[in-house]
Amino acid sequence: MFSSLLPLMMFSSLLSLVSTSHVHLVPDFHTIHPDGDTSWCLDVGGPLENGSLVQIYECNGSAAQKWNISRGKTTVQLHGTRFCLDAGSTPANFVVMKIWECFDGLPAQTWFYTDDNRIALLGKGLCLTRTYGYGNRAQTRTCTDGDHNQVWTLG
C-alpha cells in the first residue's frame, strides 16, 4: 500500500516546491509618492531608454510608475525593465534624475531607503528630492532634516 502512495507523495512534494519557488521569483513593485501624497508618483517622463528623465507626475497606474525598491541598501529599478534610477556620473546638488541601464554596484544607482522615508544616494549625503515647477523633475539635493520634499512613501 505504501509503495502505491509514494509517487503521489513525491508529486505533491514537487508541486509544493515549484509553487513556493514561483512565489519568490516574482518581485513586488511599489509606487513611490512624495511626502505621502498618493495622487503623485515618481514617474519616467519619456521612452524606456538611457537618459529618460524622472519626474513627479499624477498617479495613473502606468508601468512608468512601478518601481522595485526595498528598505535599506537598494537599487530603485523600474519594475519589469533593465532600467534603474540614476544620479549621473558626478552626483551633486541639483542633478536631475534619469533612468539608465542597471549595473550592479554602480555608485550612481546605489541608494539607501531610510527608516524616515528618504531615498539617499549611498555614502554621498544626497537625497532624492521633489522639485516644483515645469515638469516637477526629481533631483538630488543635500539631505536635510525636516525637508518634506525629501520624504517618499511606498504605495
Salt bridges, closest charged atoms under 4 A:
ASP35 OD1 - HIS148 ND1 3.60
ASP86 OD1 - LYS98 NZ 3.39
GLU101 OE1 - ARG82 NH1 3.43
ASP116 OD2 - ARG118 NE 3.02
